[in-house]
Amino acid sequence: MTAKRVGSVNRANQKACRVRVEGRVQRTGYRRFVADTAQELGISGYARNEDDGSVTVFAQGSEPLLSKFLEMIRTPPEPSNVKSFTRRAASVNPKVRHFRIKFGSVAEELHEGFGSMEKEFRDYRGEFRGFKEEFRDYRQEFRDYRGEFRDYRKEFRGFASRTDENFKTLEEMYGETSAKLTQVLETLERESMETRRELTRAVDTLSELVAQFVGKKA
């Protein structure tokens, strides 16, 4: 008896409604938004796309939560846009314990998925625009660096020019030094030959003197 009373009390607190939502509510992620909101509030039911472009929402729960749920799904985030929101009372279905999306054909769901991704692509495009601005800043930095590189190139040209001049000076100095060394060596060689001749003459003279001295002694 107690369980029945609790059950009857629970059923008495439950309210149910069926809502027809018109506007831009298909291929925008609206059903997913409705399902997420219902699961957050503990509402059971379903959301289903209709052939005329509208969405049917069946929802049940306690009156305060149901009212909050309906208020939230009336004002979805972009790109969804609700133009007409018609609520009708419905009977509570105790077999419905969770909220789910009633999916259509594969082709319909593919269109739905691609449509719901449009907003994400728009957001990414906004981010890419931001990246383009950053790239412009980097390009400006590169221009500044190019100016610095021009200065460095001028320095390198000056360094190369100075180095060439130094090498030319060294080459001239080496040529002069080499010529002077050759001259010194030639001079030393001549003086050496003359010295050897003088020594030879001196030795010859000394030998003659010795021979004469020895002959006189004999």
C-alpha positions as CSV (number, residue, x, y, z in Angstrom):
1,M,0.0,0.0,0.0
2,T,2.8,2.4,0.9
3,A,4.5,1.8,-2.5
4,K,1.3,2.4,-4.3
5,R,0.7,5.7,-2.4
6,V,4.3,6.8,-3.3
7,G,3.7,5.9,-6.9
8,S,0.4,7.7,-7.1
9,V,2.0,10.7,-5.5
10,N,4.8,10.6,-8.0
11,R,2.4,10.3,-10.9
12,A,0.3,13.2,-9.5
13,N,3.4,15.4,-9.5
14,Q,4.3,14.6,-13.1
15,K,3.2,16.9,-15.9
16,A,3.6,16.2,-19.6
17,C,3.3,18.3,-22.7
18,R,3.9,18.2,-26.4
19,V,5.6,21.2,-28.1
20,R,5.7,22.1,-31.8
21,V,8.8,24.2,-32.4
22,E,9.1,26.2,-35.7
23,G,11.9,28.3,-37.1
24,R,15.5,27.5,-37.8
25,V,15.6,24.4,-35.7
26,Q,16.7,21.6,-38.1
27,R,20.3,21.1,-39.1
28,T,21.4,23.5,-36.4
29,G,22.0,21.2,-33.4
30,Y,18.7,22.2,-31.8
31,R,17.6,18.6,-30.9
32,R,21.0,18.0,-29.2
33,F,20.6,21.2,-27.3
34,V,17.1,20.1,-26.2
35,A,18.4,16.7,-25.1
36,D,21.3,18.1,-23.2
37,T,19.0,20.6,-21.4
38,A,16.5,17.8,-20.5
39,Q,19.2,15.5,-19.2
40,E,20.5,18.4,-17.1
41,L,17.1,19.0,-15.5
42,G,16.0,15.4,-15.2
43,I,13.2,15.7,-17.9
44,S,12.2,12.6,-19.8
45,G,10.8,12.5,-23.3
46,Y,12.1,12.9,-26.8
47,A,12.8,15.4,-29.7
48,R,12.0,14.5,-33.3
49,N,12.4,16.3,-36.6
50,E,9.3,16.7,-38.7
51,D,9.0,16.7,-42.5
52,D,7.8,20.3,-42.6
53,G,11.0,21.6,-40.9
54,S,9.6,21.8,-37.4
55,V,10.7,19.9,-34.3
56,T,8.3,18.0,-32.0
57,V,9.3,17.8,-28.3
58,F,7.6,15.5,-25.9
59,A,8.6,16.3,-22.3
60,Q,7.4,15.2,-18.8
61,G,8.6,15.9,-15.3
62,S,7.7,17.9,-12.2
63,E,5.9,21.2,-13.0
64,P,8.8,23.5,-11.8
65,L,11.4,21.7,-13.8
66,L,9.2,21.3,-16.8
67,S,8.5,25.0,-16.9
68,K,12.2,25.8,-16.6
69,F,12.9,23.3,-19.4
70,L,10.4,24.8,-21.8
71,E,11.7,28.3,-21.0
72,M,15.3,27.3,-21.8
73,I,14.5,25.4,-25.1
74,R,12.4,28.4,-26.3
75,T,15.6,30.5,-26.5
76,P,18.3,28.2,-27.9
77,P,21.8,29.4,-28.8
78,E,22.7,30.4,-32.4
79,P,22.5,29.3,-35.1
80,S,19.1,27.9,-33.9
81,N,16.2,30.4,-34.0
82,V,12.7,29.7,-32.6
83,K,9.9,31.6,-34.3
84,S,6.9,29.7,-33.1
85,F,6.6,27.7,-29.9
86,T,3.2,25.9,-29.4
87,R,2.6,23.9,-26.2
88,R,-0.2,21.4,-25.8
89,A,-1.0,19.2,-22.7
90,A,-0.2,15.5,-23.0
91,S,-0.6,12.4,-20.9
92,V,2.3,11.2,-18.8
93,N,3.8,8.1,-20.2
94,P,5.4,6.1,-17.3
95,K,7.4,4.0,-19.8
96,V,9.4,7.0,-20.8
97,R,12.1,7.3,-18.2
98,H,14.8,9.2,-20.1
99,F,15.1,11.8,-22.8
100,R,16.3,10.8,-26.2
101,I,16.5,12.0,-29.8
102,K,14.4,10.2,-32.3
103,F,16.6,10.0,-35.3
104,G,15.4,9.9,-38.9
105,S,17.0,8.3,-42.0
106,V,20.8,8.2,-42.4
107,A,20.6,10.9,-45.1
108,E,18.5,13.2,-42.9
109,E,20.9,12.8,-40.0
110,L,23.9,13.5,-42.2
111,H,22.3,16.8,-43.3
112,E,21.6,17.5,-39.6
113,G,25.2,16.8,-38.6
114,F,26.7,18.9,-41.4
115,G,24.3,21.8,-40.6
116,S,25.1,21.8,-36.9
117,M,28.8,22.0,-37.7
118,E,28.3,25.3,-39.6
119,K,28.5,27.3,-36.4
120,E,31.7,25.6,-35.4
121,F,33.2,26.4,-38.8
122,R,32.1,30.0,-38.4
123,D,33.9,30.1,-35.1
124,Y,37.0,28.6,-36.6
125,R,36.8,31.2,-39.4
126,G,36.8,33.9,-36.7
127,E,39.8,32.3,-35.1
128,F,41.6,32.1,-38.5
129,R,40.9,35.8,-39.0
130,G,42.7,36.3,-35.7
131,F,45.6,34.2,-36.8
132,K,45.8,36.2,-40.0
133,E,46.2,39.4,-37.9
134,E,49.0,37.6,-36.0
135,F,50.6,36.6,-39.2
136,R,50.5,40.3,-40.3
137,D,52.3,41.2,-37.1
138,Y,54.9,38.5,-37.8
139,R,55.3,39.8,-41.4
140,Q,55.9,43.3,-39.9
141,E,58.6,41.8,-37.6
142,F,60.2,40.1,-40.6
143,R,60.3,43.4,-42.4
144,D,62.1,44.8,-39.4
145,Y,64.5,41.9,-39.5
146,R,65.1,42.4,-43.2
147,G,66.1,46.0,-42.4
148,E,68.6,44.6,-39.8
149,F,69.8,42.1,-42.3
150,R,70.5,44.9,-44.8
151,D,72.6,46.6,-42.1
152,Y,74.5,43.4,-41.6
153,R,75.0,43.0,-45.3
154,K,76.5,46.4,-45.4
155,E,78.8,45.5,-42.6
156,F,79.8,42.2,-44.4
157,R,80.5,44.2,-47.5
158,G,82.7,46.6,-45.6
159,F,84.5,43.7,-43.8
160,A,85.1,41.9,-47.1
161,S,86.4,45.1,-48.7
162,R,88.8,45.8,-45.8
163,T,89.9,42.1,-45.9
164,D,90.7,42.3,-49.6
165,E,92.7,45.5,-49.0
166,N,94.6,43.8,-46.1
167,F,95.4,40.8,-48.3
168,K,96.6,43.0,-51.1
169,T,98.9,44.9,-48.6
170,L,100.2,41.6,-47.2
171,E,100.9,40.4,-50.8
172,E,102.8,43.5,-51.6
173,M,104.7,43.3,-48.3
174,Y,105.5,39.6,-49.0
175,G,106.7,40.5,-52.4
176,E,109.0,43.2,-51.1
177,T,110.2,41.0,-48.3
178,S,110.9,38.1,-50.6
179,A,112.9,40.3,-53.0
180,K,114.9,41.6,-50.1
181,L,115.6,38.1,-48.8
182,T,116.7,37.0,-52.2
183,Q,119.0,40.0,-52.4
184,V,120.5,39.3,-49.0
185,L,121.1,35.6,-49.9
186,E,122.7,36.5,-53.2
187,T,125.0,39.0,-51.4
188,L,125.9,36.4,-48.7
189,E,126.6,33.9,-51.4
190,R,128.9,36.4,-53.3
191,E,130.7,37.4,-50.1
192,S,131.1,33.7,-49.2
193,M,132.8,32.9,-52.5
194,E,135.1,35.9,-52.2
195,T,135.9,34.9,-48.7
196,R,136.8,31.4,-49.8
197,R,139.0,32.7,-52.5
198,E,140.8,35.0,-50.1
199,L,141.3,32.1,-47.7
200,T,142.7,30.0,-50.5
201,R,145.2,32.7,-51.6
202,A,146.2,33.1,-47.9
203,V,146.8,29.4,-47.5
204,D,148.7,29.2,-50.7
205,T,151.0,32.1,-49.7
206,L,151.5,30.6,-46.3
207,S,152.4,27.3,-47.9
208,E,155.0,29.0,-50.1
209,L,156.5,30.8,-47.2
210,V,156.8,27.6,-45.2
211,A,158.4,25.8,-48.1
212,Q,161.0,28.6,-48.5
213,F,161.7,28.6,-44.8
214,V,162.2,24.8,-44.8
215,G,164.6,25.0,-47.9
216,K,166.8,27.6,-46.2
217,K,167.1,25.4,-43.1
218,A,168.1,22.5,-45.2
